[in-house]
């Protein structure tokens, strides 16, 4: 992807945009999240940009995402947005060291911290245009939550794996996983994926309704969808978007509060510490229920 910054041309790592480079206008905000503008500013491509850590979600990344979403909200020319990840992953989920910090913190602090953390990323829902998730690689845990709750349409790379692996870490799901997944895929599929924490490939994700399409180039396919949206009447799209999101938002705040409280209950447990350390050591965890 070519990112224009003043008169300098920089090379970035997000695949699938090179064919559109001659049309690309861009502003690079900072290191952890980048935003580019396609089609004369009608389409924003927002990229989680910490490929060295597989775009793990952190508070600084969430702050940058919030800043950029707030900036895009004032763009009257914007008609659609795409959310993707730099490098090989969409997002591997939460930062493991940060999760261990939660293990050492108090439950009340953790409730407050998690509520703020969720909203840093679900700010994507504040964009007044349809958002397409280009799942270019693994979307795991909170990373997949962001794809489910922060985008309206999802396209997955053919080799992408997705899943909500919270229980395999000894942690209750968060970031509205328990809210959006039953709405998107139904309660039975949601229960299966949430209780087992298993991963699904792109073909199963399409079959379960988690994503709309599987593609060898998730970003380019997402751009095609975005361009098609741009051909629709702006007022009809914006009013329809509000209708769909308003239906999804019913009891969302209650769901987030319940998840934050449940995660705060899990953080002090030895099972949580074991789950995180086992993942760091690349072994299976041994949970003891304490």
C-alpha positions in Angstrom: 0.0 0.0 0.0 1.3 3.4 -0.8 0.7 6.0 1.9 1.2 9.6 0.9 2.5 12.0 3.6 3.3 15.4 2.3 5.6 14.8 -0.7 7.0 11.6 0.7 5.9 8.2 -0.5 6.0 5.5 2.1 5.6 1.7 1.7 3.3 0.0 4.1 2.4 -3.7 4.7 -1.4 -3.9 4.1 -2.0 -6.1 1.0 -4.6 -5.5 -1.7 -4.5 -1.7 -2.2 -1.6 -1.3 -4.7 -3.9 -1.4 -7.8 -5.7 1.6 -6.4 -2.6 3.5 -5.4 -3.0 6.1 -8.1 -6.3 7.1 -6.6 -5.1 7.1 -3.0 -5.2 10.1 -0.7 -4.0 9.5 2.8 -3.0 10.8 6.1 -0.8 8.8 8.4 -1.9 9.6 12.0 0.6 7.6 14.0 2.2 4.2 14.3 -0.4 1.9 15.8 -3.3 2.8 13.5 -3.2 4.3 10.0 -6.0 5.7 7.9 -6.0 6.1 4.1 -8.6 7.6 1.9 -9.8 5.9 -1.4 -12.0 7.1 -4.2 -11.6 10.8 -3.7 -12.1 10.5 0.1 -15.3 8.4 -0.1 -13.8 5.3 1.4 -11.6 5.2 4.5 -9.3 2.3 5.0 -8.4 2.0 8.7 -5.5 -0.4 9.5 -4.4 -1.7 12.9 -0.7 -1.3 12.5 1.4 -3.3 15.0 2.2 -6.3 12.9 5.2 -7.3 15.1 2.6 -8.2 17.8 0.0 -9.4 15.4 -2.0 -6.2 16.0 -2.7 -7.1 19.6 -5.3 -4.6 21.0 -3.8 -2.2 23.6 -5.0 0.9 25.2 -2.7 3.2 23.2 -4.0 1.6 20.0 -7.5 2.1 21.1 -6.8 5.8 21.9 -5.4 6.3 18.4 -8.4 4.5 16.8 -10.8 6.7 18.8 -8.9 9.8 17.6 -9.1 8.8 14.0 -12.7 7.7 14.1 -13.6 11.1 15.6 -11.7 12.8 12.9 -13.5 10.8 10.1 -16.9 11.6 11.6 -16.5 15.2 10.3 -15.7 14.0 6.8 -19.0 14.8 4.9 -17.7 13.1 1.8 -17.2 9.7 3.5 -19.5 7.0 2.3 -17.9 3.7 3.6 -15.0 2.5 5.7 -12.9 -0.7 5.9 -11.1 -2.0 9.0 -8.2 -4.4 8.5 -4.8 -5.3 10.0 -1.2 -4.8 8.8 0.9 -7.8 8.1 -0.3 -11.3 8.5 -3.0 -10.8 11.1 -6.2 -8.9 11.6 -5.7 -9.0 15.4 -4.5 -11.7 17.7 -6.6 -10.3 20.5 -5.6 -8.8 23.9 -2.0 -8.2 24.9 -0.9 -11.0 27.2 1.3 -8.9 29.5 -1.6 -6.5 29.9 -3.9 -9.4 30.9 -1.4 -10.4 33.6 -1.6 -6.9 34.9 -5.3 -7.3 35.3 -4.6 -10.5 37.3 -2.7 -8.4 39.8 -5.3 -5.5 39.9 -8.5 -5.2 42.0 -11.9 -6.3 40.7 -13.4 -2.8 40.8 -10.5 -1.3 39.0 -10.7 -4.0 36.4 -14.4 -3.4 35.8 -13.7 0.3 35.1 -10.6 -0.5 33.0 -12.5 -3.1 30.9 -15.5 -0.9 30.2 -13.1 1.8 28.9 -11.1 -0.7 27.0 -14.2 -2.1 25.2 -15.4 1.3 24.2 -12.0 2.4 22.8 -12.5 -0.2 20.0 -16.2 -0.3 19.7 -15.9 3.4 18.8 -16.0 2.0 15.2 -19.8 1.9 15.7 -19.8 5.7 15.8 -18.8 6.0 12.2 -21.9 7.2 10.3 -21.1 5.0 7.3 -21.1 1.2 6.8 -17.9 -0.4 8.0 -16.5 -3.5 6.3 -14.2 -5.8 8.2 -11.4 -7.1 5.9 -10.2 -10.0 8.0 -6.8 -10.5 6.3 -5.5 -13.1 8.8 -6.1 -14.5 12.3 -8.8 -12.7 14.3 -8.7 -14.1 17.8 -10.4 -13.3 21.1 -10.9 -9.5 21.4 -9.6 -9.2 17.8 -12.6 -11.2 16.6 -14.9 -9.3 19.0 -13.8 -6.1 17.2 -14.6 -7.6 13.9 -18.1 -8.7 15.1 -19.0 -5.6 17.0 -17.1 -2.9 15.1 -18.0 -3.8 11.5 -21.3 -4.2 9.6 -20.1 -6.6 6.9 -17.1 -9.0 7.1 -14.9 -10.5 4.5 -12.3 -13.1 5.5 -9.1 -14.2 3.7 -9.4 -17.8 2.6 -6.6 -18.8 5.1 -7.9 -16.7 8.0 -8.8 -18.4 11.3 -11.3 -16.8 13.7 -12.4 -17.6 17.2 -13.3 -16.4 20.7 -10.7 -18.2 22.8 -11.5 -16.6 26.1 -12.4 -19.8 28.0 -9.1 -21.3 26.9 -7.4 -18.5 28.8 -9.6 -18.9 31.9 -11.5 -15.7 31.1 -15.1 -14.7 30.5 -15.6 -13.3 27.0 -15.7 -9.5 26.7 -16.0 -6.6 24.2 -19.6 -7.5 23.5 -18.9 -11.0 22.3 -21.9 -12.3 24.2 -24.0 -9.6 22.8 -23.2 -9.6 19.1 -22.4 -13.2 18.4 -25.9 -14.6 19.3 -27.4 -11.8 17.1 -25.1 -12.6 14.2 -25.0 -16.4 14.2 -27.8 -17.5 16.6 -27.7 -18.6 20.2 -26.7 -22.2 19.5 -23.7 -21.3 17.3 -22.7 -18.6 19.8 -22.8 -21.1 22.7 -20.7 -23.6 20.7 -18.0 -21.1 19.9 -18.0 -19.3 23.2 -17.9 -22.4 25.5 -15.3 -24.3 23.4 -13.2 -21.4 22.3 -12.5 -23.3 19.1 -11.3 -21.6 15.9 -13.1 -21.7 12.6 -11.7 -21.3 9.1 -13.1 -18.9 6.5 -15.4 -21.5 4.8 -17.0 -22.4 8.1 -17.3 -18.8 9.0 -19.2 -18.1 5.8 -21.5 -21.1 6.5 -22.2 -20.0 10.1 -22.9 -16.4 8.9 -19.9 -14.9 10.8 -18.6 -13.4 7.6 -20.4 -12.7 4.3 -17.6 -13.8 1.9 -14.2 -15.6 1.8 -11.6 -14.1 -0.6 -8.0 -14.5 -1.5 -7.7 -10.7 -1.1 -10.0 -9.6 1.7 -9.0 -5.9 1.4 -9.6 -5.7 -2.4 -13.0 -7.6 -2.0 -13.9 -5.2 0.8 -13.1 -2.3 -1.5 -15.4 -3.7 -4.1 -18.2 -3.8 -1.6 -17.4 -0.3 -0.4 -17.5 1.0 -4.0 -20.8 -0.6 -4.5 -22.1 1.1 -1.4 -20.9 4.4 -2.8 -23.3 3.9 -5.7 -26.3 3.8 -3.4 -28.2 6.9 -2.3 -26.4 8.5 0.7 -29.5 9.3 2.7 -31.0 5.9 2.3 -27.7 4.2 3.3 -27.3 6.4 6.4 -30.9 6.0 7.6 -30.7 2.2 7.0 -27.4 2.0 8.9 -29.1 3.8 11.9 -32.0 1.4 11.8 -29.8 -1.7 11.8 -27.4 -0.5 14.5 -30.2 0.8 16.7 -31.6 -2.8 16.7 -28.2 -4.1 17.6 -27.6 -1.6 20.4 -30.6 -2.6 22.5 -29.2 -3.7 25.9 -25.6 -3.3 24.6 -24.5 -1.3 27.6 -26.0 -3.9 30.0 -24.1 -6.6 28.1 -20.8 -4.7 28.3 -21.3 -4.1 32.1 -22.0 -7.8 32.7 -18.9 -8.9 30.7 -16.7 -6.4 32.6 -18.0 -7.7 35.9 -17.5 -11.3 34.9 -14.0 -10.7 33.6 -13.1 -8.9 36.8 -14.3 -12.0 38.6 -12.0 -14.2 36.5 -8.9 -12.0 36.5 -7.7 -12.9 40.1 -8.0 -16.7 39.5 -5.0 -19.0 39.2 -6.7 -20.4 36.1 -6.4 -17.0 34.3 -2.7 -16.8 35.1 -2.2 -20.4 34.0 -4.1 -19.8 30.8 -2.0 -16.7 29.9 1.4 -18.3 30.9 0.5 -21.5 29.0 -0.2 -19.5 25.9 3.1 -17.6 26.3 4.9 -20.9 26.7 3.1 -22.5 23.8 1.6 -25.4 25.8 -1.8 -26.6 26.8 -3.1 -25.0 30.1 -3.9 -27.1 33.1 -7.0 -25.6 34.7 -7.9 -26.5 38.3 -10.9 -24.3 38.9 -9.4 -21.9 41.3 
